[in-house]
């Protein structure tokens, strides 16, 4: 939880298949727009099971800007709960 609570989602992407992160600037380009696939999405997690025809597919493509504060809050909640720094309360 700590790792992702500090993760720079704006600059970095996640590759589950390769077990690493990489700069979003290295995302494959969409041939129609010449922009990185899902470049405007707040989270990019490379599809771990994609074949050569699915290059650039983002598992987190349904995450929108309005969700990010909730996601980061949940990561911080996990950090707090596991470190006993405070008694966490996850209110909606």
Beta strands, then each sheet from edge to edge (+ up, - down):
strand 1: 12-15
strand 2: 20-23
strand 3: 45-46
sheet 1: 2+ 1- 3-
end
